[in-house]
Amino acid sequence: MSSINYPPSISPTGLVYLSEHQSNEISILSDNERTPKSVDQNEENDQDEGIQDEFQIVYEEQITSVKSINKTISIGNTTNSKKDSHFHPLLENDIKDIFSKASTNFLAGFSYESVTEDSSSSMLTFHFYTDYIEIETACQWQICHSKPLICQILVHNETYLDQNVIIKHIYQTCECHPENANKVPFIERLIRDYFERVHITMETLRLSRAAFEPDLRLKYFLELVSDKSKRTQYEELLLTTNDQSLLDELLDYEILGSNTAMAKKLGLLKLPRGNFSNENPHYGLNVKNLPNLNYGYLVQFCKYFEYRMRNLNSLCVMCGKRTLDLIDQKQISKPTICDDYTCFSDAMDSKFRDDPLPPSIFSIEIADFLLLLVYAAVHSNRYELILDPYPKLINPYNTSTTLLDQHGNQQQNIHELRNIIDQIMTMGSITQYEAAKISLRSMIELKHPWGFSFFHWLMGTNRYHFSLIPEKYQIKDINTKYQYFIKHEDIVKHVNFKKLRAEKGSIFAFHGSPQENWHSILRSGLQIGKGGYLINGAAYGAGIYASPSFQFSTLYTRVSRFYGPSTQFHHDIDSTAEIPPLKKRRWSCIALCEIINSPDVYKKHTNDIWTIQDPNLICTRFIFFFSTGINTKNLRVDAESEASQIRALIHTLNNIAC
């Protein structure tokens, strides 16, 4: 155990916890004193919120409250510390600064203990708050926002950063994600990225920490000055006056006259600009963009990790670069990837590389169908109307140049797009590519030189988050195994929809449309004037047409003429046969939508025909793909009993589909 000297009443093995979330007052409990009792929780019966509400942990045993922790917890006498401790002094100082410099609005607790099987190492345990994360975002990242996130790392007591920091456990003690056994794999990936990709040397840490300590700052500055005569002059100037502003000037002078390596070392001794006052910092995994190191490596980690956690969906999951300017108040509905082609390619290959990403980041499992839908749109004689948005292909090897966009020759563009898509589809199935264990980008570019650029655009413009519904939860009366749950589209629409649903309730209806229309629908949402009903003749005026009858909706899923002679749907066709989607191109699509239950939102023209007047008041919840034929019972969803079952299914899928 370390030689950090605590007040006699405080156990050094105790876990540090804030007694109140927004307080500077903390409580320190020994292992024997922690007897938590869970306060009763009221789980909100909301189909979109599968995670329990926030609750507190109440401790019955006696706790020691310590105010002004900076003064109470101290390192003690340095001489005695060095004599009694096996800790490296920099590690000891880093632990000290965790207590006094890390944000108490983010760091809920911290403790350390010797490792039983290796007395030369210590386990450092961080407890981080998560209750500031929005429920929708927490679910995507498989986080319980009601319990602290626990991070345990292993460090060597004597060599510290000269050896690798080992991540032991990243977990939460909750029941929100039993399939992960309380692990949080996507957050673990962010933490692992930091400890594996950020390489801080002991010298860098030593010099950075010295910037706030005048005596050490002067000492290390003089040590770094190689010219003996200049060093003597500087000693005469500085040792007598201890003038820090003069030292700053001399530092600048030496930095300008030194080589790159020495200038970098001298720069570490400079006081950080703004004294941490930057309100909107950007922290990247590049050492230059990390929080400054003056308060130690562990505090730097806490600052960086807090930044990532508070901006989960506005930073690239691969490199941490901003994908949305923090000044922009727009909310991002799901995790994002930056425009860098390397990040996108690595994200595609993350599955077989065992490098987990939130499922909603990429929707790779529906890539086959996204290809089929754009295939239908591009081959349609209505492509000028329905190919929206129009493909924009950027050269991945020279991102300043555009390969194809809407400003070129339309006929030539369409010919090239058809060629690209046809070549990619010869792969048979995008979703099974990982069996080859080689880069998907390489496989696609072998099919067509512009193939990867096209695929990057296709996946990047998809606004929906699809999750394949597990077989045991699929709707049995809908005879296809290709059933997908749509968890998110526009986050602002989603939040507003929830508020209205709480006030007025909701109903359900199906929306059928030809295959060629769905490329646009999955990017722009259901819109008035876009879709099969209006194209077939808007007998009941403008609006989004829907029906509570599944069979009636199938009438609008006609197969486009470019497939050849029209084929009528036969009830004896087995639509669940094992036919790779890209091999069997004749597919039909039907969506099941939720609609705000208000007379001013929708009109019932007949029992089977409804129109919705506001696109913001209808949300797509499920999409079903059928090969060749649709075989189903006379399924209707206008009765409350059926609607209740659908709501229960959505609630269940929200808990398992992230």
C-alpha positions, 0 to 999 in steps of 0.5 A, spaced: 500 500 500 502 506 498 505 511 503 500 517 502 499 519 509 491 520 510 488 523 516 488 518 522 480 517 521 480 516 514 482 509 511 487 509 505 483 503 502 477 507 502 473 509 496 472 516 495 465 518 493 461 525 492 456 525 498 452 529 493 452 530 485 453 537 485 457 538 491 464 539 493 463 535 499 465 528 499 465 522 503 470 517 504 468 510 506 472 504 508 471 497 505 467 495 511 463 501 512 460 501 505 453 498 506 449 500 500 441 500 500 438 501 493 432 507 493 426 504 490 426 505 483 420 507 478 421 504 472 418 509 466 413 505 462 415 508 456 416 504 450 422 508 448 426 508 454 428 501 456 433 504 462 431 505 469 431 512 472 436 515 476 437 513 483 441 514 489 445 510 493 444 511 500 449 509 506 446 507 513 453 506 516 457 512 519 461 516 514 466 521 514 465 527 511 471 531 509 470 539 506 476 542 503 479 536 500 485 539 498 487 541 505 485 535 508 488 529 504 495 530 503 502 527 501 505 528 507 512 529 508 516 528 502 522 525 505 518 520 509 514 518 503 521 516 499 523 512 504 517 508 506 514 508 499 515 503 493 511 508 489 514 512 483 514 519 486 510 521 479 505 516 480 504 518 487 503 525 485 498 523 480 494 520 485 494 526 489 492 530 484 486 525 482 483 527 489 484 535 488 484 536 481 479 532 477 472 534 476 467 532 482 462 533 477 464 527 473 469 523 477 464 520 482 470 516 486 477 513 486 481 508 490 487 504 489 490 498 492 495 493 491 495 487 487 495 480 491 498 476 485 503 482 484 505 486 489 509 491 485 503 493 481 497 497 484 490 497 481 487 504 480 479 504 480 475 510 477 468 511 478 465 516 473 458 519 473 453 517 467 447 520 469 448 526 464 447 522 458 441 522 454 437 516 455 437 515 447 444 516 447 446 511 453 442 506 450 446 506 443 452 506 447 449 500 452 450 504 458 446 505 464 445 512 466 443 510 473 449 507 475 457 509 475 461 507 470 467 503 473 474 503 470 480 499 473 487 500 470 493 496 473 500 500 473 507 498 476 508 502 482 516 503 481 516 504 473 509 507 472 509 509 465 515 506 463 511 500 462 504 499 459 498 501 463 493 495 463 486 495 462 483 490 467 475 491 467 470 496 465 463 495 467 457 497 471 453 494 476 447 494 473 442 489 469 441 494 463 445 489 459 445 482 461 448 480 454 454 483 456 454 481 463 455 488 466 461 490 461 460 496 457 464 494 450 463 500 446 466 505 452 471 500 454 474 501 446 474 509 448 478 508 454 483 502 451 484 507 445 487 512 450 491 508 454 494 504 447 495 510 443 497 516 447 504 515 449 507 519 455 514 518 457 516 519 464 520 525 462 514 528 459 510 527 465 516 530 469 517 536 465 509 538 465 508 537 472 514 542 474 511 547 470 506 549 476 512 548 481 517 554 481 523 551 484 522 545 479 521 549 473 527 553 474 531 546 476 529 543 470 530 549 465 537 550 467 538 542 466 536 543 459 540 548 457 546 545 454 551 551 453 555 552 460 556 559 459 549 561 458 547 556 464 551 560 469 548 567 466 541 564 467 543 562 474 545 568 476 539 572 473 534 567 476 536 564 482 537 571 486 530 574 483 526 567 482 522 572 477 517 567 473 516 572 468 523 572 466 524 565 466 518 565 461 522 570 456 528 565 457 524 559 455 521 563 449 528 565 447 531 558 448 525 554 444 527 559 438 534 557 438 533 550 439 532 543 435 525 540 435 526 535 440 529 540 445 524 545 443 519 540 445 522 539 452 522 546 454 515 547 451 513 543 457 515 547 462 511 553 459 505 555 463 499 553 459 495 559 456 489 561 459 490 557 465 484 551 463 479 557 461 478 554 454 470 553 454 470 549 448 476 545 448 477 539 443 481 533 445 484 528 440 488 522 441 494 526 438 498 528 444 498 536 441 490 536 442 490 532 449 488 536 455 495 539 458 499 534 463 501 539 468 496 536 473 499 529 471 497 523 467 491 520 471 488 527 471 489 528 464 485 521 462 479 524 467 479 530 463 479 527 456 474 521 458 470 526 460 470 530 454 469 524 450 463 522 454 459 528 454 460 528 446 459 521 445 455 522 438 458 528 436 465 525 435 468 520 430 468 513 434 474 512 430 479 518 431 475 522 436 475 528 431 469 533 431 463 531 426 459 536 429 461 543 431 460 544 439 457 551 437 452 548 433 446 546 438 443 540 433 443 534 436 446 528 433 441 522 433 447 516 433 454 515 434 458 518 428 464 517 423 468 523 420 469 524 413 476 520 413 476 514 409 480 510 413 476 511 419 470 509 415 474 503 412 476 501 419 469 502 422 466 497 416 472 492 418 471 493 426 467 486 426 471 481 424 477 485 427 474 484 434 474 492 435 467 493 437 463 499 435 456 501 437 451 497 432 447 504 430 454 507 427 454 503 421 448 499 420 452 494 416 447 488 417 442 492 412 447 494 407 445 489 402 438 492 402 440 499 402 444 497 395 438 494 393 434 500 394 439 505 390 439 499 385 432 500 384 432 508 384 438 508 379 434 503 374 428 507 375 425 511 369 423 516 374 430 517 377 431 524 376 425 525 381 427 519 386 434 519 386 434 524 392 439 525 395 443 525 389 450 521 389 456 525 391 463 521 390 469 524 393 476 521 390 478 517 397 485 518 394 485 525 393 479 528 397 479 535 394 477 532 387 469 529 386 469 523 382 461 524 380 455 529 383 449 532 380 452 537 376 455 532 371 452 529 365 446 526 367 446 520 362 453 519 363 452 519 371 447 514 371 450 509 366 456 510 371 452 509 377 449 503 374 455 500 373 458 501 380 452 498 383 452 492 378 459 490 380 458 491 387 452 487 387 456 481 384 459 480 391 453 476 393 452 479 400 455 485 403 453 483 410 457 476 409 464 479 407 467 478 414 468 471 413 473 473 408 477 476 413 480 481 408 478 489 408 471 490 405 474 496 402 479 492 398 473 487 396 469 493 393 475 497 390 476 490 386 469 490 383 470 497 381 475 503 382 470 508 385 466 502 388 468 504 395 467 512 394 460 510 392 459 505 398 461 511 403 456 515 400 451 510 401 452 508 408 453 515 410 447 518 408 442 513 411 439 517 417 436 510 420 438 506 425 436 498 423 437 492 428 435 485 425 429 483 430 431 476 433 427 471 431 424 470 437 421 477 437 419 477 430 412 478 428 410 471 426 404 473 422 409 477 417 412 471 413 419 474 412 425 473 416 428 480 414 424 484 419 428 490 422 427 495 428 428 502 426 430 505 433 432 512 431 431 517 425 431 525 427 433 526 434 429 532 435 423 529 431 424 523 436 423 527 442 417 532 440 414 525 438 415 522 445 412 529 448 406 529 443 405 521 444 405 522 452 399 527 451 395 524 446 397 517 445 398 513 438 396 508 433 399 504 428 399 503 420 403 500 415 406 504 409 407 500 402 411 503 397 415 501 390 422 498 392 425 504 387 422 509 392 425 507 399 432 510 397 429 517 398 424 515 404 430 512 408 434 519 407 428 524 407 423 520 411 416 519 409 414 526 406 408 528 403 408 528 395 414 522 396 411 515 395 407 510 391 400 512 393 401 519 390 404 517 384 398 512 383 394 517 384 392 521 390 384 520 390 384 523 397 388 529 396 395 530 399 398 527 405 402 520 407 398 514 405 397 509 410 393 503 412 392 499 418 391 493 413 397 489 412 394 486 405 391 493 403 398 496 403 401 490 399 397 493 393 402 499 393 409 494 393 409 493 386 415 491 382 418 496 378 418 494 370 426 494 369 425 487 373 422 484 367 415 482 366 410 483 372 409 478 377 403 477 381 404 475 388 402 468 390 401 466 397 404 459 396 411 462 395 416 461 401 419 468 402 423 465 407 427 461 403 435 462 403 436 467 397 442 472 398 439 478 397 443 481 392 442 475 388 435 475 388 433 483 386 426 482 386 424 485 393 418 488 396 418 493 402 413 495 407 414 499 413 410 499 420 409 506 422 407 509 429 402 515 428 400 521 433 393 519 435 389 526 434 384 527 429 388 533 426 394 529 425 390 523 420 384 522 416 380 516 416 377 516 409 375 508 409 377 503 414 383 501 410 385 508 407 388 514 412 392 520 410 397 523 415 398 531 414 404 532 418 411 528 416 413 530 423 407 526 427 409 519 423 415 515 425 417 509 422 418 503 427 419 497 423 421 495 416 419 488 412 423 486 406 420 480 402 423 476 396 418 475 390 412 474 394 408 476 400 404 471 404 401 473 410 394 472 414 389 478 414 393 482 419 390 489 422 393 493 427 387 498 428 385 494 434 387 497 441 389 489 443 394 489 437 397 496 438 398 494 445 402 488 443 406 492 438 408 497 444 410 492 448 415 489 442 418 496 441 419 497 449 423 490 449 427 491 442 429 498 445 432 494 451 436 489 446 437 493 440 442 498 440 
